C-alpha cells in the first residue's frame, strides 16, 4: 500500500523503537502513523494513507494488515502506543453525570444500534465534558492484538486539549482530512461547537461553515478562521474560503514539538493532527 506522505527516520532499516512513542490516527478515509522521540519531543517519521472510499469494518483488517506488512517498523515494540480515533460515532456529554448504560443509549439513539462494539469515554477536566465514542469490536480486537499496550483516545479529546493552549480566543478552528473536516467554534475562550463533517466539493465545506458562522453569530470579517490539515493554499477549496472569510490563518506548529527535516518539504499545517496528539 503506497502512502500519500512518507517520511522515514534516517537508516530506518536499523531503527530501534526504544525511547519512541508510536502515534496513530485512524479515520474513515485517513490513517496516519508517526514516530515521536519522547526525550527530544521530536517527530522523526510519518506515514499518511488516504483512502478514496470509506474504510468499513468489513475491509479494515485487510488494509490494516497491508500497512503492517509494508512497513515492518510499525510492528516493532514501542513502550507507548497512542491510538486516536477520528470516527463519527461520538458524542459530547456533560461531566460525569452519565453511567455506561446511559452512554450506550445515547450513542445508539444518535448513531443507530450496534451490537458488537466497544464503548470508551475520555474525560476532559478543563471543559467538564465526557467524550463518549464506540468502535466495532472486531476493529478494536485487531488493534489491541497488534499493540497490546494501545492507549485509545478520540480525536475530539486531543483537539479540546490543544484548544486550551491555542492563541485563538474567538474563532473557528477547521482541520481538513480526505473528504472530512472538523470545525471547533470558540467564543471568549469557551467551546461552543465541535463536530466532524463529510464533504466532497468545496461548496459542501462552505455550506457548513457559513451555517456555523450564522448560527453562532460569527462576523465573517472579524472572526478568525484557523485552518489546518490536508488543504493547500493553491487549492480551489482555499480560494473559495477566501471569498467568504476575511481573517484566515494557518495553524502553527506547537512551540514545544519539533520535527525532522523531511517534514519541512511540506506545509507544516498538514501535520496538525499528529502534532496535537504528540502534545
C-alpha positions as CSV (number, residue, x, y, z in Angstrom):
1,X,0.0,0.0,0.0
2,X,1.5,3.3,-1.1
3,X,1.3,6.2,1.4
4,X,0.4,9.7,0.4
5,X,3.2,11.0,2.6
6,X,6.2,9.0,3.6
7,X,8.8,10.5,6.0
8,X,11.1,7.8,7.5
9,X,13.8,8.1,10.1
10,X,17.4,8.1,8.9
11,X,18.6,4.5,8.4
12,X,15.2,3.2,9.2
13,X,16.2,-0.4,8.4
14,X,18.2,-0.3,11.6
15,X,15.6,1.7,13.5
16,X,15.3,0.7,17.1
17,X,12.0,1.6,18.8
18,X,13.4,2.1,22.3
19,X,12.6,5.6,23.5
20,X,9.9,6.2,20.9
21,X,6.2,6.6,21.1
22,X,4.0,5.4,18.2
23,X,1.2,7.8,17.4
24,X,-1.7,6.5,15.3
25,X,-4.6,8.5,13.9
26,X,-7.4,6.4,12.4
27,X,-10.3,8.0,10.4
28,X,-12.7,6.6,7.9
29,X,-10.6,7.9,4.9
30,X,-7.3,8.7,6.6
31,X,-4.7,6.8,8.6
32,X,-1.5,8.3,10.0
33,X,1.4,6.6,11.8
34,X,4.1,8.8,13.4
35,X,7.2,8.2,15.5
36,X,7.9,10.6,18.4
37,X,11.2,10.6,20.1
38,X,9.9,11.1,23.6
39,X,13.0,12.5,25.2
40,X,13.6,15.1,22.5
41,X,9.9,15.8,21.7
42,X,10.9,15.3,18.1
43,X,8.6,13.8,15.5
44,X,11.0,11.7,13.3
45,X,8.8,9.8,10.9
46,X,5.3,9.7,9.4
47,X,3.3,7.6,7.1
48,X,0.0,9.0,5.9
49,X,-2.5,6.9,3.9
50,X,-5.6,8.4,2.2
51,X,-8.4,6.1,1.0
52,X,-10.9,7.2,-1.6
53,X,-13.6,5.0,-0.2
54,X,-14.6,4.7,3.5
55,X,-12.7,2.1,5.4
56,X,-15.6,-0.1,6.6
57,X,-15.5,-2.7,9.3
58,X,-15.5,-5.3,6.6
59,X,-12.3,-4.2,4.9
60,X,-10.5,-2.8,7.9
61,X,-8.5,-5.9,8.6
62,X,-7.1,-6.3,5.0
63,X,-6.0,-2.7,4.9
64,X,-4.5,-2.8,8.4
65,X,-2.5,-6.0,7.6
66,X,-1.3,-4.5,4.3
67,X,0.0,-1.4,6.0
68,X,1.7,-3.5,8.8
69,X,3.3,-5.9,6.2
70,X,4.5,-3.0,4.0
71,X,6.2,-1.2,6.9
72,X,7.8,-3.6,9.4
73,X,8.9,-0.7,11.7
74,X,5.3,-0.3,12.7
75,X,5.4,-3.9,14.1
76,X,8.3,-3.1,16.5
77,X,7.6,-2.9,20.2
78,X,7.0,0.6,21.4
79,X,6.8,1.4,25.1
80,X,3.9,3.6,24.4
81,X,1.3,3.5,21.6
82,X,-1.4,6.2,21.4
83,X,-4.3,5.4,19.1
84,X,-6.6,8.4,18.3
85,X,-9.9,7.7,16.6
86,X,-11.3,10.3,14.2
87,X,-14.5,8.4,13.9
88,X,-18.1,9.8,13.6
89,X,-19.8,7.6,16.3
90,X,-19.1,10.0,19.1
91,X,-21.0,12.4,21.4
92,X,-20.0,15.1,23.9
93,X,-21.7,14.7,27.3
94,X,-21.6,17.0,30.4
95,X,-19.3,16.0,33.2
96,X,-19.6,12.6,35.0
97,X,-23.3,12.5,35.1
98,X,-23.7,9.5,32.7
99,X,-23.1,5.9,33.5
100,X,-22.0,3.3,30.9
101,X,-25.6,2.2,30.1
102,X,-26.7,5.8,29.6
103,X,-23.7,6.4,27.3
104,X,-24.7,3.3,25.2
105,X,-28.3,4.5,24.9
106,X,-27.2,8.0,23.7
107,X,-24.8,6.5,21.1
108,X,-27.5,4.1,19.9
109,X,-30.0,6.9,19.6
110,X,-27.7,9.2,17.7
111,X,-25.9,6.7,15.6
112,X,-28.2,3.7,15.5
113,X,-27.7,0.5,17.4
114,X,-24.6,-1.5,17.1
115,X,-24.4,-4.9,18.9
116,X,-20.7,-5.8,18.8
117,X,-19.0,-2.5,19.8
118,X,-16.6,-1.3,22.4
119,X,-17.6,1.9,24.1
120,X,-15.0,4.3,25.5
121,X,-15.1,7.6,27.3
122,X,-12.5,10.3,27.7
123,X,-13.0,12.9,30.5
124,X,-11.9,16.4,29.6
125,X,-11.5,18.1,33.0
126,X,-11.0,21.6,31.8
127,X,-14.3,21.5,29.9
128,X,-16.1,19.2,32.4
129,X,-17.0,17.0,29.4
130,X,-17.1,13.4,28.6
131,X,-16.2,12.4,25.0
132,X,-18.1,9.1,24.5
133,X,-17.4,7.0,21.4
134,X,-17.5,3.5,20.1
135,X,-15.5,1.2,17.8
136,X,-16.6,-2.1,16.2
137,X,-15.5,-5.0,18.4
138,X,-13.6,-6.7,15.5
139,X,-11.6,-3.5,14.8
140,X,-10.8,-2.9,18.5
141,X,-9.6,-6.5,18.9
142,X,-7.3,-6.2,15.8
143,X,-5.7,-3.0,17.1
144,X,-5.2,-4.5,20.6
145,X,-3.8,-7.7,19.2
146,X,-1.3,-5.7,17.2
147,X,-0.4,-3.3,20.0
148,X,-1.1,-4.8,23.4
149,X,-0.3,-1.5,25.2
150,X,-2.5,0.7,23.0
151,X,-4.0,3.7,24.7
152,X,-7.1,4.9,23.0
153,X,-8.4,8.5,22.7
154,X,-10.9,10.2,20.5
155,X,-9.8,12.9,18.1
156,X,-12.2,15.3,19.9
157,X,-10.3,14.8,23.1
158,X,-6.9,15.8,21.6
159,X,-8.4,18.8,19.8
160,X,-10.1,20.0,23.0
161,X,-6.8,19.7,24.9
162,X,-4.9,21.6,22.2
163,X,-7.5,24.3,22.1
164,X,-6.6,25.2,25.7
165,X,-3.2,26.3,24.6
166,X,-4.3,27.9,21.4
167,X,-3.9,31.6,20.8
168,X,-7.4,31.7,19.3
169,X,-9.9,33.1,21.8
170,X,-12.6,33.8,19.3
171,X,-12.7,31.9,16.1
172,X,-13.4,28.7,14.2
173,X,-10.7,26.1,14.0
174,X,-11.0,24.0,10.9
175,X,-8.9,20.8,10.3
176,X,-9.2,19.0,7.0
177,X,-8.9,15.3,6.2
178,X,-9.8,13.4,3.0
179,X,-13.5,14.0,2.4
180,X,-14.0,15.1,6.0
181,X,-13.2,18.1,8.2
182,X,-13.7,19.1,11.8
183,X,-14.9,22.5,13.0
184,X,-14.5,23.9,16.5
185,X,-16.1,27.2,17.5
186,X,-14.6,29.1,20.4
187,X,-16.1,32.3,21.7
188,X,-14.5,34.2,24.6
189,X,-12.3,31.1,25.2
190,X,-15.4,28.9,25.7
191,X,-16.2,25.9,23.5
192,X,-19.4,26.3,21.5
193,X,-19.2,23.5,19.0
194,X,-17.0,20.6,17.9
195,X,-18.1,18.4,15.1
196,X,-16.9,16.3,12.1
197,X,-18.5,16.9,8.7
198,X,-18.3,14.9,5.4
199,X,-17.6,16.8,2.2
200,X,-17.0,16.1,-1.5
201,X,-16.8,19.6,-3.0
202,X,-15.7,23.0,-1.8
203,X,-19.3,24.1,-1.8
204,X,-20.1,21.4,0.8
205,X,-17.5,23.0,3.2
206,X,-18.8,26.5,2.5
207,X,-22.3,25.4,3.3
208,X,-21.4,24.1,6.7
209,X,-19.0,26.9,7.6
210,X,-21.5,29.6,6.6
211,X,-24.2,27.9,8.5
212,X,-22.0,27.7,11.6
213,X,-21.0,31.4,11.3
214,X,-24.6,32.4,11.1
215,X,-25.8,30.1,14.0
216,X,-23.0,31.2,16.3
217,X,-23.1,34.9,15.3
218,X,-19.5,34.9,14.0
219,X,-18.7,38.0,12.0
220,X,-17.0,36.7,8.9
221,X,-14.9,39.9,8.6
222,X,-13.6,39.7,12.1
223,X,-13.8,36.0,13.2
224,X,-10.5,34.1,12.9
225,X,-10.8,31.0,10.6
226,X,-7.8,28.9,11.8
227,X,-7.0,26.4,9.0
228,X,-5.0,23.2,9.3
229,X,-4.8,19.7,7.8
230,X,-4.8,18.5,4.2
231,X,-5.5,21.7,2.4
232,X,-3.3,23.6,0.0
233,X,-3.1,27.3,-0.4
234,X,-3.4,26.9,-4.2
235,X,-6.4,24.6,-4.0
236,X,-9.9,25.5,-5.2
237,X,-11.2,24.9,-1.6
238,X,-8.9,27.6,-0.1
239,X,-9.8,30.0,-2.9
240,X,-13.5,29.6,-2.0
241,X,-12.8,30.1,1.7
242,X,-11.0,33.4,0.9
243,X,-14.1,34.7,-0.8
244,X,-16.3,34.4,2.3
245,X,-13.9,34.7,5.2
246,X,-11.6,37.6,5.6
247,X,-9.4,36.6,8.6
248,X,-7.8,33.3,7.5
249,X,-4.9,32.0,9.5
250,X,-2.8,28.8,9.1
251,X,-2.5,26.9,12.3
252,X,1.2,26.9,13.5
253,X,3.2,24.0,14.8
254,X,3.3,23.9,18.7
255,X,6.4,25.5,20.0
256,X,7.4,22.6,22.2
257,X,7.2,20.0,19.4
258,X,9.9,19.7,16.8
259,X,10.2,17.6,13.6
260,X,13.0,16.4,11.3
261,X,13.9,18.0,8.0
262,X,11.7,15.7,6.0
263,X,8.6,17.5,7.3
264,X,9.9,20.8,6.0
265,X,9.2,19.6,2.5
266,X,5.5,20.0,3.2
267,X,3.4,22.8,4.7
268,X,3.6,22.1,8.4
269,X,-0.1,22.7,8.8
270,X,-0.6,19.3,7.1
271,X,0.6,17.6,10.3
272,X,-1.6,19.5,12.8
273,X,-3.4,16.3,14.0
274,X,-0.1,14.4,14.7
275,X,1.5,17.4,16.4
276,X,-1.7,17.8,18.5
277,X,-1.5,14.1,19.5
278,X,2.2,14.5,20.4
279,X,1.3,17.2,22.9
